[in-house]
Amino acid sequence: MARRRSSRAGYGWKHRQAREQLLPYAYGRLCHFCQKPMLRGQKLDLDHTDDRTSYRGMTHASCNRAAGARKTNAARRAASDPKSRDW
């Protein structure tokens, strides 16, 4: 299986630059997933919209990745669910 490049996945140079610029302003603000403050020393991600056209803001890395996993798992379950047949 071919490796997915970070730039193709929406995490290219522009994303990394935006994250770096926003990171100092994130400390002390609330994560929009868990509503807990983001503190220095915590891993933080720059969350983007599903279509990757804009950003929602900084979040805890664990919150952001858990949300992504929930979406991916739900899509996989929906794709593998057997559909009932019309009789």
C-alpha atoms as a printed R data frame, in Angstrom:
   type eleno elety resid chain resno       x      y      z
1  ATOM     1    CA   MET     A     1   0.000  0.000  0.000
2  ATOM     2    CA   ALA     A     2   1.399  3.402 -0.947
3  ATOM     3    CA   ARG     A     3   2.120  5.846  1.832
4  ATOM     4    CA   ARG     A     4  -0.045  8.904  1.916
5  ATOM     5    CA   ARG     A     5   1.921 12.119  1.774
6  ATOM     6    CA   SER     A     6   1.180 14.636  4.500
7  ATOM     7    CA   SER     A     7   0.662 17.445  1.974
8  ATOM     8    CA   ARG     A     8  -1.931 15.383  0.089
9  ATOM     9    CA   ALA     A     9  -3.725 14.649  3.369
10 ATOM    10    CA   GLY     A    10  -4.114 18.370  4.094
11 ATOM    11    CA   TYR     A    11  -1.105 18.783  6.365
12 ATOM    12    CA   GLY     A    12   1.364 20.435  4.002
13 ATOM    13    CA   TRP     A    13   3.527 23.506  4.431
14 ATOM    14    CA   LYS     A    14   0.587 25.948  4.686
15 ATOM    15    CA   HIS     A    15  -1.050 23.863  7.425
16 ATOM    16    CA   ARG     A    16   2.179 23.603  9.418
17 ATOM    17    CA   GLN     A    17   2.774 27.361  9.115
18 ATOM    18    CA   ALA     A    18  -0.763 28.184 10.266
19 ATOM    19    CA   ARG     A    19  -0.422 25.814 13.229
20 ATOM    20    CA   GLU     A    20   2.893 27.343 14.232
21 ATOM    21    CA   GLN     A    21   1.426 30.864 14.118
22 ATOM    22    CA   LEU     A    22  -1.714 29.964 16.091
23 ATOM    23    CA   LEU     A    23  -0.060 27.790 18.727
24 ATOM    24    CA   PRO     A    24   0.996 30.606 21.129
25 ATOM    25    CA   TYR     A    25  -2.582 31.955 21.180
26 ATOM    26    CA   ALA     A    26  -4.109 28.553 21.965
27 ATOM    27    CA   TYR     A    27  -2.720 28.270 25.490
28 ATOM    28    CA   GLY     A    28  -5.405 28.962 28.062
29 ATOM    29    CA   ARG     A    29  -8.249 28.746 25.543
30 ATOM    30    CA   LEU     A    30 -10.818 25.953 25.559
31 ATOM    31    CA   CYS     A    31 -10.650 22.983 23.216
32 ATOM    32    CA   HIS     A    32 -13.843 23.010 21.139
33 ATOM    33    CA   PHE     A    33 -14.248 19.240 21.577
34 ATOM    34    CA   CYS     A    34 -13.864 18.748 25.348
35 ATOM    35    CA   GLN     A    35 -14.231 22.346 26.581
36 ATOM    36    CA   LYS     A    36 -11.104 21.986 28.761
37 ATOM    37    CA   PRO     A    37  -8.210 24.479 28.628
38 ATOM    38    CA   MET     A    38  -5.236 23.836 26.384
39 ATOM    39    CA   LEU     A    39  -2.029 24.146 28.383
40 ATOM    40    CA   ARG     A    40   1.662 24.376 27.590
41 ATOM    41    CA   GLY     A    41   3.215 20.940 27.329
42 ATOM    42    CA   GLN     A    42   0.077 19.355 25.899
43 ATOM    43    CA   LYS     A    43   0.082 18.125 22.315
44 ATOM    44    CA   LEU     A    44  -2.163 20.378 20.241
45 ATOM    45    CA   ASP     A    45  -3.462 20.022 16.684
46 ATOM    46    CA   LEU     A    46  -4.849 22.543 14.245
47 ATOM    47    CA   ASP     A    47  -8.292 21.149 13.427
48 ATOM    48    CA   HIS     A    48  -9.635 21.674  9.921
49 ATOM    49    CA   THR     A    49 -13.052 21.193  8.401
50 ATOM    50    CA   ASP     A    50 -13.896 17.848  6.811
51 ATOM    51    CA   ASP     A    51 -13.437 19.269  3.316
52 ATOM    52    CA   ARG     A    52 -10.089 20.804  4.395
53 ATOM    53    CA   THR     A    53 -10.946 24.245  3.023
54 ATOM    54    CA   SER     A    54 -10.674 26.086  6.356
55 ATOM    55    CA   TYR     A    55  -9.654 25.653  9.977
56 ATOM    56    CA   ARG     A    56 -11.805 25.313 13.082
57 ATOM    57    CA   GLY     A    57  -8.993 26.166 15.467
58 ATOM    58    CA   MET     A    58  -6.541 24.555 17.842
59 ATOM    59    CA   THR     A    59  -7.596 21.478 19.826
60 ATOM    60    CA   HIS     A    60  -6.047 18.844 22.026
61 ATOM    61    CA   ALA     A    61  -4.374 16.309 19.743
62 ATOM    62    CA   SER     A    62  -6.145 13.444 21.519
63 ATOM    63    CA   CYS     A    63  -9.575 15.082 21.094
64 ATOM    64    CA   ASN     A    64  -8.974 15.871 17.426
65 ATOM    65    CA   ARG     A    65  -7.702 12.397 16.574
66 ATOM    66    CA   ALA     A    66 -10.491 10.674 18.515
67 ATOM    67    CA   ALA     A    67 -13.067 12.683 16.551
68 ATOM    68    CA   GLY     A    68 -11.400 11.674 13.285
69 ATOM    69    CA   ALA     A    69 -11.353  8.027 14.333
70 ATOM    70    CA   ARG     A    70 -15.068  8.141 15.214
71 ATOM    71    CA   LYS     A    71 -15.890  9.524 11.751
72 ATOM    72    CA   THR     A    72 -13.703  6.974  9.984
73 ATOM    73    CA   ASN     A    73 -15.086  4.054 11.983
74 ATOM    74    CA   ALA     A    74 -18.675  5.156 11.376
75 ATOM    75    CA   ALA     A    75 -18.023  5.383  7.628
76 ATOM    76    CA   ARG     A    76 -16.448  1.914  7.618
77 ATOM    77    CA   ARG     A    77 -19.373  0.423  9.519
78 ATOM    78    CA   ALA     A    78 -21.848  2.049  7.142
79 ATOM    79    CA   ALA     A    79 -19.972  0.699  4.118
80 ATOM    80    CA   SER     A    80 -19.818 -2.846  5.482
81 ATOM    81    CA   ASP     A    81 -23.412 -3.098  6.771
82 ATOM    82    CA   PRO     A    82 -25.412 -5.503  4.655
83 ATOM    83    CA   LYS     A    83 -28.317 -3.780  2.968
84 ATOM    84    CA   SER     A    84 -31.722 -5.393  3.085
85 ATOM    85    CA   ARG     A    85 -33.115 -6.571 -0.210
86 ATOM    86    CA   ASP     A    86 -36.476 -5.637 -1.614
87 ATOM    87    CA   TRP     A    87 -38.614 -8.801 -1.901
